[in-house]
Amino acid sequence: MDTDQRFRKYYQTDRYKGFYKVKERFNQFSRTTFLIFSNGEKNIYTSGIFSEDAMVKAFKTIDRYHAQKRQTESLFVGV
């Protein structure tokens, strides 16, 4: 899934693969945006120069989280 599709999916539902934005904070001194995404059991913390930059990092982390979760579940199914 490319970046445009990720943003479209997020902006249509305010969620991305079950994760939603909990908090957004901008630090004026470092000129950095901090974001916190959560699915209720896991929090993902990201930062970037722009909020879109931080969101792309969050989307990649969420994709990695789901890939690891699927891999772990497939290992348990095979046992």
PyMOL Python script that loads the backbone (N, CA, C, O; Angstrom):
from pymol import cmd

cmd.read_pdbstr("""\
ATOM      1  N   MET A   1       0.851  -1.168   0.000  1.00  0.00           N
ATOM      2  CA  MET A   1       0.000   0.000   0.000  1.00  0.00           C
ATOM      3  C   MET A   1       0.902   1.237   0.000  1.00  0.00           C
ATOM      4  O   MET A   1       1.808   1.350   0.826  1.00  0.00           O
ATOM      5  N   ASP A   2       0.654   2.153  -0.920  1.00  0.00           N
ATOM      6  CA  ASP A   2       1.491   3.346  -0.991  1.00  0.00           C
ATOM      7  C   ASP A   2       1.011   4.418  -0.012  1.00  0.00           C
ATOM      8  O   ASP A   2      -0.040   4.280   0.613  1.00  0.00           O
ATOM      9  N   THR A   3       1.781   5.461   0.105  1.00  0.00           N
ATOM     10  CA  THR A   3       1.516   6.510   1.089  1.00  0.00           C
ATOM     11  C   THR A   3       0.177   7.199   0.850  1.00  0.00           C
ATOM     12  O   THR A   3      -0.548   7.485   1.803  1.00  0.00           O
ATOM     13  N   ASP A   4      -0.159   7.465  -0.404  1.00  0.00           N
ATOM     14  CA  ASP A   4      -1.438   8.121  -0.696  1.00  0.00           C
ATOM     15  C   ASP A   4      -2.615   7.282  -0.232  1.00  0.00           C
ATOM     16  O   ASP A   4      -3.574   7.816   0.325  1.00  0.00           O
ATOM     17  N   GLN A   5      -2.554   5.979  -0.452  1.00  0.00           N
ATOM     18  CA  GLN A   5      -3.635   5.096  -0.011  1.00  0.00           C
ATOM     19  C   GLN A   5      -3.732   5.063   1.513  1.00  0.00           C
ATOM     20  O   GLN A   5      -4.829   5.012   2.069  1.00  0.00           O
ATOM     21  N   ARG A   6      -2.589   5.093   2.179  1.00  0.00           N
ATOM     22  CA  ARG A   6      -2.599   5.102   3.645  1.00  0.00           C
ATOM     23  C   ARG A   6      -3.283   6.362   4.176  1.00  0.00           C
ATOM     24  O   ARG A   6      -4.120   6.293   5.076  1.00  0.00           O
ATOM     25  N   PHE A   7      -2.915   7.518   3.604  1.00  0.00           N
ATOM     26  CA  PHE A   7      -3.531   8.763   4.047  1.00  0.00           C
ATOM     27  C   PHE A   7      -5.024   8.773   3.743  1.00  0.00           C
ATOM     28  O   PHE A   7      -5.819   9.208   4.576  1.00  0.00           O
ATOM     29  N   ARG A   8      -5.411   8.304   2.573  1.00  0.00           N
ATOM     30  CA  ARG A   8      -6.824   8.276   2.198  1.00  0.00           C
ATOM     31  C   ARG A   8      -7.612   7.408   3.179  1.00  0.00           C
ATOM     32  O   ARG A   8      -8.686   7.793   3.640  1.00  0.00           O
ATOM     33  N   LYS A   9      -7.063   6.234   3.491  1.00  0.00           N
ATOM     34  CA  LYS A   9      -7.721   5.326   4.425  1.00  0.00           C
ATOM     35  C   LYS A   9      -7.844   5.972   5.814  1.00  0.00           C
ATOM     36  O   LYS A   9      -8.887   5.872   6.459  1.00  0.00           O
ATOM     37  N   TYR A  10      -6.783   6.627   6.261  1.00  0.00           N
ATOM     38  CA  TYR A  10      -6.801   7.266   7.581  1.00  0.00           C
ATOM     39  C   TYR A  10      -7.802   8.419   7.621  1.00  0.00           C
ATOM     40  O   TYR A  10      -8.596   8.514   8.557  1.00  0.00           O
ATOM     41  N   TYR A  11      -7.773   9.296   6.617  1.00  0.00           N
ATOM     42  CA  TYR A  11      -8.641  10.468   6.633  1.00  0.00           C
ATOM     43  C   TYR A  11     -10.117  10.120   6.440  1.00  0.00           C
ATOM     44  O   TYR A  11     -10.983  10.878   6.878  1.00  0.00           O
ATOM     45  N   GLN A  12     -10.419   9.004   5.802  1.00  0.00           N
ATOM     46  CA  GLN A  12     -11.808   8.599   5.622  1.00  0.00           C
ATOM     47  C   GLN A  12     -12.405   8.057   6.913  1.00  0.00           C
ATOM     48  O   GLN A  12     -13.587   8.265   7.185  1.00  0.00           O
ATOM     49  N   THR A  13     -11.597   7.364   7.712  1.00  0.00           N
ATOM     50  CA  THR A  13     -12.130   6.696   8.898  1.00  0.00           C
ATOM     51  C   THR A  13     -11.556   7.197  10.220  1.00  0.00           C
ATOM     52  O   THR A  13     -12.022   6.785  11.282  1.00  0.00           O
ATOM     53  N   ASP A  14     -10.561   8.073  10.177  1.00  0.00           N
ATOM     54  CA  ASP A  14      -9.836   8.524  11.368  1.00  0.00           C
ATOM     55  C   ASP A  14      -9.127   7.385  12.085  1.00  0.00           C
ATOM     56  O   ASP A  14      -8.780   7.505  13.260  1.00  0.00           O
ATOM     57  N   ARG A  15      -8.914   6.287  11.385  1.00  0.00           N
ATOM     58  CA  ARG A  15      -8.187   5.138  11.923  1.00  0.00           C
ATOM     59  C   ARG A  15      -7.327   4.539  10.824  1.00  0.00           C
ATOM     60  O   ARG A  15      -7.619   4.674   9.636  1.00  0.00           O
ATOM     61  N   TYR A  16      -6.261   3.876  11.247  1.00  0.00           N
ATOM     62  CA  TYR A  16      -5.424   3.135  10.305  1.00  0.00           C
ATOM     63  C   TYR A  16      -5.135   1.773  10.918  1.00  0.00           C
ATOM     64  O   TYR A  16      -4.388   1.666  11.891  1.00  0.00           O
ATOM     65  N   LYS A  17      -5.720   0.751  10.355  1.00  0.00           N
ATOM     66  CA  LYS A  17      -5.560  -0.632  10.822  1.00  0.00           C
ATOM     67  C   LYS A  17      -5.855  -0.753  12.310  1.00  0.00           C
ATOM     68  O   LYS A  17      -5.130  -1.435  13.034  1.00  0.00           O
ATOM     69  N   GLY A  18      -6.906  -0.102  12.766  1.00  0.00           N
ATOM     70  CA  GLY A  18      -7.319  -0.190  14.159  1.00  0.00           C
ATOM     71  C   GLY A  18      -6.667   0.829  15.078  1.00  0.00           C
ATOM     72  O   GLY A  18      -7.065   0.939  16.237  1.00  0.00           O
ATOM     73  N   PHE A  19      -5.691   1.569  14.606  1.00  0.00           N
ATOM     74  CA  PHE A  19      -5.015   2.582  15.415  1.00  0.00           C
ATOM     75  C   PHE A  19      -5.630   3.951  15.147  1.00  0.00           C
ATOM     76  O   PHE A  19      -6.014   4.256  14.018  1.00  0.00           O
ATOM     77  N   TYR A  20      -5.720   4.758  16.168  1.00  0.00           N
ATOM     78  CA  TYR A  20      -6.258   6.109  16.053  1.00  0.00           C
ATOM     79  C   TYR A  20      -5.291   7.082  16.737  1.00  0.00           C
ATOM     80  O   TYR A  20      -4.521   6.702  17.619  1.00  0.00           O
ATOM     81  N   LYS A  21      -5.353   8.332  16.311  1.00  0.00           N
ATOM     82  CA  LYS A  21      -4.452   9.344  16.870  1.00  0.00           C
ATOM     83  C   LYS A  21      -4.965   9.775  18.238  1.00  0.00           C
ATOM     84  O   LYS A  21      -6.099  10.234  18.374  1.00  0.00           O
ATOM     85  N   VAL A  22      -4.125   9.622  19.237  1.00  0.00           N
ATOM     86  CA  VAL A  22      -4.478   9.983  20.608  1.00  0.00           C
ATOM     87  C   VAL A  22      -4.091  11.426  20.891  1.00  0.00           C
ATOM     88  O   VAL A  22      -4.855  12.177  21.497  1.00  0.00           O
ATOM     89  N   LYS A  23      -2.893  11.809  20.445  1.00  0.00           N
ATOM     90  CA  LYS A  23      -2.395  13.138  20.785  1.00  0.00           C
ATOM     91  C   LYS A  23      -1.459  13.631  19.695  1.00  0.00           C
ATOM     92  O   LYS A  23      -0.718  12.858  19.087  1.00  0.00           O
ATOM     93  N   GLU A  24      -1.509  14.933  19.463  1.00  0.00           N
ATOM     94  CA  GLU A  24      -0.583  15.589  18.546  1.00  0.00           C
ATOM     95  C   GLU A  24      -0.053  16.828  19.247  1.00  0.00           C
ATOM     96  O   GLU A  24      -0.819  17.632  19.778  1.00  0.00           O
ATOM     97  N   ARG A  25       1.272  16.974  19.244  1.00  0.00           N
ATOM     98  CA  ARG A  25       1.890  18.101  19.941  1.00  0.00           C
ATOM     99  C   ARG A  25       2.995  18.666  19.062  1.00  0.00           C
ATOM    100  O   ARG A  25       3.741  17.913  18.437  1.00  0.00           O
ATOM    101  N   PHE A  26       3.102  19.982  19.011  1.00  0.00           N
ATOM    102  CA  PHE A  26       4.134  20.649  18.229  1.00  0.00           C
ATOM    103  C   PHE A  26       5.072  21.375  19.172  1.00  0.00           C
ATOM    104  O   PHE A  26       4.633  22.174  20.000  1.00  0.00           O
ATOM    105  N   ASN A  27       6.370  21.100  19.051  1.00  0.00           N
ATOM    106  CA  ASN A  27       7.382  21.754  19.864  1.00  0.00           C
ATOM    107  C   ASN A  27       7.980  22.895  19.042  1.00  0.00           C
ATOM    108  O   ASN A  27       8.604  22.658  18.008  1.00  0.00           O
ATOM    109  N   GLN A  28       7.788  24.122  19.501  1.00  0.00           N
ATOM    110  CA  GLN A  28       8.238  25.294  18.751  1.00  0.00           C
ATOM    111  C   GLN A  28       9.757  25.414  18.696  1.00  0.00           C
ATOM    112  O   GLN A  28      10.306  25.889  17.701  1.00  0.00           O
ATOM    113  N   PHE A  29      10.432  24.991  19.748  1.00  0.00           N
ATOM    114  CA  PHE A  29      11.880  25.146  19.790  1.00  0.00           C
ATOM    115  C   PHE A  29      12.583  24.181  18.841  1.00  0.00           C
ATOM    116  O   PHE A  29      13.525  24.568  18.150  1.00  0.00           O
ATOM    117  N   SER A  30      12.141  22.952  18.803  1.00  0.00           N
ATOM    118  CA  SER A  30      12.776  21.979  17.910  1.00  0.00           C
ATOM    119  C   SER A  30      12.079  21.894  16.563  1.00  0.00           C
ATOM    120  O   SER A  30      12.535  21.190  15.662  1.00  0.00           O
ATOM    121  N   ARG A  31      10.953  22.625  16.429  1.00  0.00           N
ATOM    122  CA  ARG A  31      10.175  22.626  15.177  1.00  0.00           C
ATOM    123  C   ARG A  31       9.795  21.206  14.774  1.00  0.00           C
ATOM    124  O   ARG A  31       9.912  20.827  13.608  1.00  0.00           O
ATOM    125  N   THR A  32       9.337  20.422  15.758  1.00  0.00           N
ATOM    126  CA  THR A  32       9.014  19.017  15.550  1.00  0.00           C
ATOM    127  C   THR A  32       7.591  18.731  16.009  1.00  0.00           C
ATOM    128  O   THR A  32       7.135  19.258  17.024  1.00  0.00           O
ATOM    129  N   THR A  33       6.897  17.892  15.251  1.00  0.00           N
ATOM    130  CA  THR A  33       5.562  17.442  15.620  1.00  0.00           C
ATOM    131  C   THR A  33       5.667  16.049  16.205  1.00  0.00           C
ATOM    132  O   THR A  33       6.312  15.178  15.622  1.00  0.00           O
ATOM    133  N   PHE A  34       5.041  15.827  17.352  1.00  0.00           N
ATOM    134  CA  PHE A  34       5.015  14.532  18.018  1.00  0.00           C
ATOM    135  C   PHE A  34       3.599  13.977  17.946  1.00  0.00           C
ATOM    136  O   PHE A  34       2.634  14.694  18.208  1.00  0.00           O
ATOM    137  N   LEU A  35       3.475  12.706  17.591  1.00  0.00           N
ATOM    138  CA  LEU A  35       2.176  12.047  17.499  1.00  0.00           C
ATOM    139  C   LEU A  35       2.178  10.782  18.337  1.00  0.00           C
ATOM    140  O   LEU A  35       3.196  10.101  18.462  1.00  0.00           O
ATOM    141  N   ILE A  36       1.014  10.479  18.910  1.00  0.00           N
ATOM    142  CA  ILE A  36       0.813   9.220  19.612  1.00  0.00           C
ATOM    143  C   ILE A  36      -0.398   8.547  18.984  1.00  0.00           C
ATOM    144  O   ILE A  36      -1.485   9.122  18.933  1.00  0.00           O
ATOM    145  N   PHE A  37      -0.198   7.320  18.506  1.00  0.00           N
ATOM    146  CA  PHE A  37      -1.286   6.498  17.983  1.00  0.00           C
ATOM    147  C   PHE A  37      -1.485   5.327  18.927  1.00  0.00           C
ATOM    148  O   PHE A  37      -0.528   4.852  19.538  1.00  0.00           O
ATOM    149  N   SER A  38      -2.723   4.855  19.051  1.00  0.00           N
ATOM    150  CA  SER A  38      -3.017   3.731  19.933  1.00  0.00           C
ATOM    151  C   SER A  38      -4.132   2.876  19.340  1.00  0.00           C
ATOM    152  O   SER A  38      -4.977   3.363  18.588  1.00  0.00           O
ATOM    153  N   ASN A  39      -4.116   1.599  19.694  1.00  0.00           N
ATOM    154  CA  ASN A  39      -5.230   0.719  19.351  1.00  0.00           C
ATOM    155  C   ASN A  39      -5.922   0.232  20.616  1.00  0.00           C
ATOM    156  O   ASN A  39      -6.741  -0.685  20.561  1.00  0.00           O
ATOM    157  N   GLY A  40      -5.605   0.829  21.740  1.00  0.00           N
ATOM    158  CA  GLY A  40      -6.191   0.447  23.011  1.00  0.00           C
ATOM    159  C   GLY A  40      -5.276  -0.430  23.846  1.00  0.00           C
ATOM    160  O   GLY A  40      -5.398  -0.471  25.070  1.00  0.00           O
ATOM    161  N   GLU A  41      -4.360  -1.130  23.192  1.00  0.00           N
ATOM    162  CA  GLU A  41      -3.432  -1.969  23.945  1.00  0.00           C
ATOM    163  C   GLU A  41      -1.970  -1.638  23.658  1.00  0.00           C
ATOM    164  O   GLU A  41      -1.099  -1.961  24.465  1.00  0.00           O
ATOM    165  N   LYS A  42      -1.689  -1.004  22.533  1.00  0.00           N
ATOM    166  CA  LYS A  42      -0.321  -0.643  22.157  1.00  0.00           C
ATOM    167  C   LYS A  42      -0.294   0.818  21.743  1.00  0.00           C
ATOM    168  O   LYS A  42      -1.158   1.271  20.991  1.00  0.00           O
ATOM    169  N   ASN A  43       0.694   1.556  22.230  1.00  0.00           N
ATOM    170  CA  ASN A  43       0.904   2.943  21.821  1.00  0.00           C
ATOM    171  C   ASN A  43       2.100   3.027  20.891  1.00  0.00           C
ATOM    172  O   ASN A  43       3.099   2.334  21.082  1.00  0.00           O
ATOM    173  N   ILE A  44       1.992   3.883  19.879  1.00  0.00           N
ATOM    174  CA  ILE A  44       3.074   4.115  18.944  1.00  0.00           C
ATOM    175  C   ILE A  44       3.401   5.599  18.981  1.00  0.00           C
ATOM    176  O   ILE A  44       2.526   6.439  18.772  1.00  0.00           O
ATOM    177  N   TYR A  45       4.661   5.919  19.248  1.00  0.00           N
ATOM    178  CA  TYR A  45       5.126   7.295  19.354  1.00  0.00           C
ATOM    179  C   TYR A  45       5.985   7.617  18.134  1.00  0.00           C
ATOM    180  O   TYR A  45       6.922   6.884  17.816  1.00  0.00           O
ATOM    181  N   THR A  46       5.660   8.720  17.453  1.00  0.00           N
ATOM    182  CA  THR A  46       6.454   9.140  16.297  1.00  0.00           C
ATOM    183  C   THR A  46       6.651  10.644  16.332  1.00  0.00           C
ATOM    184  O   THR A  46       5.941  11.368  17.030  1.00  0.00           O
ATOM    185  N   SER A  47       7.637  11.098  15.559  1.00  0.00           N
ATOM    186  CA  SER A  47       7.876  12.531  15.448  1.00  0.00           C
ATOM    187  C   SER A  47       8.384  12.834  14.050  1.00  0.00           C
ATOM    188  O   SER A  47       8.939  11.969  13.371  1.00  0.00           O
ATOM    189  N   GLY A  48       8.186  14.076  13.634  1.00  0.00           N
ATOM    190  CA  GLY A  48       8.660  14.504  12.331  1.00  0.00           C
ATOM    191  C   GLY A  48       8.595  16.008  12.212  1.00  0.00           C
ATOM    192  O   GLY A  48       8.015  16.684  13.061  1.00  0.00           O
ATOM    193  N   ILE A  49       9.190  16.529  11.158  1.00  0.00           N
ATOM    194  CA  ILE A  49       9.194  17.974  10.946  1.00  0.00           C
ATOM    195  C   ILE A  49       7.783  18.478  10.664  1.00  0.00           C
ATOM    196  O   ILE A  49       7.400  19.556  11.118  1.00  0.00           O
ATOM    197  N   PHE A  50       7.013  17.694   9.915  1.00  0.00           N
ATOM    198  CA  PHE A  50       5.617  18.020   9.628  1.00  0.00           C
ATOM    199  C   PHE A  50       4.751  16.909  10.199  1.00  0.00           C
ATOM    200  O   PHE A  50       5.238  15.803  10.432  1.00  0.00           O
ATOM    201  N   SER A  51       3.480  17.187  10.426  1.00  0.00           N
ATOM    202  CA  SER A  51       2.605  16.140  10.946  1.00  0.00           C
ATOM    203  C   SER A  51       2.476  14.995   9.941  1.00  0.00           C
ATOM    204  O   SER A  51       2.350  13.837  10.338  1.00  0.00           O
ATOM    205  N   GLU A  52       2.505  15.312   8.631  1.00  0.00           N
ATOM    206  CA  GLU A  52       2.429  14.256   7.621  1.00  0.00           C
ATOM    207  C   GLU A  52       3.655  13.349   7.682  1.00  0.00           C
ATOM    208  O   GLU A  52       3.544  12.137   7.493  1.00  0.00           O
ATOM    209  N   ASP A  53       4.814  13.930   7.944  1.00  0.00           N
ATOM    210  CA  ASP A  53       6.038  13.148   8.083  1.00  0.00           C
ATOM    211  C   ASP A  53       5.921  12.190   9.264  1.00  0.00           C
ATOM    212  O   ASP A  53       6.278  11.017   9.158  1.00  0.00           O
ATOM    213  N   ALA A  54       5.426  12.690  10.376  1.00  0.00           N
ATOM    214  CA  ALA A  54       5.246  11.851  11.560  1.00  0.00           C
ATOM    215  C   ALA A  54       4.197  10.771  11.308  1.00  0.00           C
ATOM    216  O   ALA A  54       4.331   9.650  11.797  1.00  0.00           O
ATOM    217  N   MET A  55       3.154  11.107  10.545  1.00  0.00           N
ATOM    218  CA  MET A  55       2.115  10.119  10.249  1.00  0.00           C
ATOM    219  C   MET A  55       2.644   9.006   9.352  1.00  0.00           C
ATOM    220  O   MET A  55       2.288   7.844   9.550  1.00  0.00           O
ATOM    221  N   VAL A  56       3.475   9.328   8.382  1.00  0.00           N
ATOM    222  CA  VAL A  56       4.069   8.296   7.521  1.00  0.00           C
ATOM    223  C   VAL A  56       4.894   7.338   8.371  1.00  0.00           C
ATOM    224  O   VAL A  56       4.840   6.124   8.174  1.00  0.00           O
ATOM    225  N   LYS A  57       5.653   7.879   9.309  1.00  0.00           N
ATOM    226  CA  LYS A  57       6.442   7.030  10.206  1.00  0.00           C
ATOM    227  C   LYS A  57       5.523   6.149  11.055  1.00  0.00           C
ATOM    228  O   LYS A  57       5.825   4.978  11.285  1.00  0.00           O
ATOM    229  N   ALA A  58       4.410   6.707  11.517  1.00  0.00           N
ATOM    230  CA  ALA A  58       3.461   5.924  12.313  1.00  0.00           C
ATOM    231  C   ALA A  58       2.846   4.813  11.469  1.00  0.00           C
ATOM    232  O   ALA A  58       2.713   3.682  11.936  1.00  0.00           O
ATOM    233  N   PHE A  59       2.469   5.127  10.228  1.00  0.00           N
ATOM    234  CA  PHE A  59       1.889   4.113   9.354  1.00  0.00           C
ATOM    235  C   PHE A  59       2.861   2.964   9.119  1.00  0.00           C
ATOM    236  O   PHE A  59       2.462   1.800   9.143  1.00  0.00           O
ATOM    237  N   LYS A  60       4.123   3.280   8.895  1.00  0.00           N
ATOM    238  CA  LYS A  60       5.133   2.238   8.684  1.00  0.00           C
ATOM    239  C   LYS A  60       5.302   1.383   9.940  1.00  0.00           C
ATOM    240  O   LYS A  60       5.439   0.163   9.854  1.00  0.00           O
ATOM    241  N   THR A  61       5.292   2.030  11.097  1.00  0.00           N
ATOM    242  CA  THR A  61       5.420   1.291  12.356  1.00  0.00           C
ATOM    243  C   THR A  61       4.206   0.402  12.593  1.00  0.00           C
ATOM    244  O   THR A  61       4.349  -0.729  13.058  1.00  0.00           O
ATOM    245  N   ILE A  62       3.024   0.895  12.281  1.00  0.00           N
ATOM    246  CA  ILE A  62       1.794   0.112  12.425  1.00  0.00           C
ATOM    247  C   ILE A  62       1.830  -1.088  11.478  1.00  0.00           C
ATOM    248  O   ILE A  62       1.465  -2.195  11.873  1.00  0.00           O
ATOM    249  N   ASP A  63       2.266  -0.880  10.234  1.00  0.00           N
ATOM    250  CA  ASP A  63       2.389  -1.991   9.289  1.00  0.00           C
ATOM    251  C   ASP A  63       3.368  -3.044   9.811  1.00  0.00           C
ATOM    252  O   ASP A  63       3.102  -4.243   9.717  1.00  0.00           O
ATOM    253  N   ARG A  64       4.494  -2.597  10.358  1.00  0.00           N
ATOM    254  CA  ARG A  64       5.474  -3.516  10.923  1.00  0.00           C
ATOM    255  C   ARG A  64       4.889  -4.279  12.116  1.00  0.00           C
ATOM    256  O   ARG A  64       5.123  -5.478  12.267  1.00  0.00           O
ATOM    257  N   TYR A  65       4.128  -3.577  12.960  1.00  0.00           N
ATOM    258  CA  TYR A  65       3.493  -4.203  14.122  1.00  0.00           C
ATOM    259  C   TYR A  65       2.534  -5.307  13.680  1.00  0.00           C
ATOM    260  O   TYR A  65       2.535  -6.400  14.246  1.00  0.00           O
ATOM    261  N   HIS A  66       1.713  -5.017  12.665  1.00  0.00           N
ATOM    262  CA  HIS A  66       0.760  -6.013  12.180  1.00  0.00           C
ATOM    263  C   HIS A  66       1.464  -7.192  11.509  1.00  0.00           C
ATOM    264  O   HIS A  66       1.012  -8.330  11.637  1.00  0.00           O
ATOM    265  N   ALA A  67       2.555  -6.938  10.802  1.00  0.00           N
ATOM    266  CA  ALA A  67       3.308  -8.023  10.171  1.00  0.00           C
ATOM    267  C   ALA A  67       3.906  -8.951  11.234  1.00  0.00           C
ATOM    268  O   ALA A  67       3.868 -10.173  11.088  1.00  0.00           O
ATOM    269  N   GLN A  68       4.451  -8.372  12.293  1.00  0.00           N
ATOM    270  CA  GLN A  68       5.017  -9.183  13.377  1.00  0.00           C
ATOM    271  C   GLN A  68       3.927  -9.965  14.091  1.00  0.00           C
ATOM    272  O   GLN A  68       4.122 -11.123  14.461  1.00  0.00           O
ATOM    273  N   LYS A  69       2.783  -9.330  14.281  1.00  0.00           N
ATOM    274  CA  LYS A  69       1.662  -9.984  14.959  1.00  0.00           C
ATOM    275  C   LYS A  69       1.164 -11.169  14.135  1.00  0.00           C
ATOM    276  O   LYS A  69       0.898 -12.240  14.680  1.00  0.00           O
ATOM    277  N   ARG A  70       1.038 -10.975  12.805  1.00  0.00           N
ATOM    278  CA  ARG A  70       0.609 -12.074  11.934  1.00  0.00           C
ATOM    279  C   ARG A  70       1.626 -13.209  11.944  1.00  0.00           C
ATOM    280  O   ARG A  70       1.251 -14.381  11.942  1.00  0.00           O
ATOM    281  N   GLN A  71       2.913 -12.861  11.955  1.00  0.00           N
ATOM    282  CA  GLN A  71       3.955 -13.883  11.971  1.00  0.00           C
ATOM    283  C   GLN A  71       3.894 -14.678  13.271  1.00  0.00           C
ATOM    284  O   GLN A  71       4.028 -15.902  13.253  1.00  0.00           O
ATOM    285  N   THR A  72       3.695 -14.005  14.382  1.00  0.00           N
ATOM    286  CA  THR A  72       3.605 -14.668  15.680  1.00  0.00           C
ATOM    287  C   THR A  72       2.386 -15.568  15.729  1.00  0.00           C
ATOM    288  O   THR A  72       2.464 -16.692  16.225  1.00  0.00           O
ATOM    289  N   GLU A  73       1.252 -15.085  15.219  1.00  0.00           N
ATOM    290  CA  GLU A  73       0.040 -15.894  15.224  1.00  0.00           C
ATOM    291  C   GLU A  73       0.194 -17.138  14.352  1.00  0.00           C
ATOM    292  O   GLU A  73      -0.303 -18.206  14.708  1.00  0.00           O
ATOM    293  N   SER A  74       0.876 -17.009  13.220  1.00  0.00           N
ATOM    294  CA  SER A  74       1.064 -18.161  12.343  1.00  0.00           C
ATOM    295  C   SER A  74       1.981 -19.194  12.986  1.00  0.00           C
ATOM    296  O   SER A  74       1.834 -20.389  12.729  1.00  0.00           O
ATOM    297  N   LEU A  75       2.925 -18.755  13.817  1.00  0.00           N
ATOM    298  CA  LEU A  75       3.784 -19.692  14.531  1.00  0.00           C
ATOM    299  C   LEU A  75       2.989 -20.493  15.550  1.00  0.00           C
ATOM    300  O   LEU A  75       3.220 -21.691  15.713  1.00  0.00           O
ATOM    301  N   PHE A  76       2.052 -19.841  16.242  1.00  0.00           N
ATOM    302  CA  PHE A  76       1.230 -20.528  17.234  1.00  0.00           C
ATOM    303  C   PHE A  76       0.242 -21.483  16.584  1.00  0.00           C
ATOM    304  O   PHE A  76      -0.068 -22.527  17.158  1.00  0.00           O
ATOM    305  N   VAL A  77      -0.255 -21.152  15.410  1.00  0.00           N
ATOM    306  CA  VAL A  77      -1.200 -22.007  14.709  1.00  0.00           C
ATOM    307  C   VAL A  77      -0.507 -23.290  14.272  1.00  0.00           C
ATOM    308  O   VAL A  77      -1.108 -24.364  14.276  1.00  0.00           O
ATOM    309  N   GLY A  78       0.766 -23.170  13.893  1.00  0.00           N
ATOM    310  CA  GLY A  78       1.512 -24.337  13.423  1.00  0.00           C
ATOM    311  C   GLY A  78       1.920 -25.290  14.517  1.00  0.00           C
ATOM    312  O   GLY A  78       2.343 -26.407  14.219  1.00  0.00           O
ATOM    313  N   VAL A  79       1.811 -24.898  15.775  1.00  0.00           N
ATOM    314  CA  VAL A  79       2.258 -25.738  16.904  1.00  0.00           C
ATOM    315  C   VAL A  79       1.237 -26.792  17.204  1.00  0.00           C
ATOM    316  O   VAL A  79       1.428 -27.595  18.117  1.00  0.00           O
TER     317      VAL A  79
END
""", "prot")
cmd.dss("prot")
cmd.show_as("cartoon", "prot")
cmd.util.cbc("prot")
cmd.orient("prot")
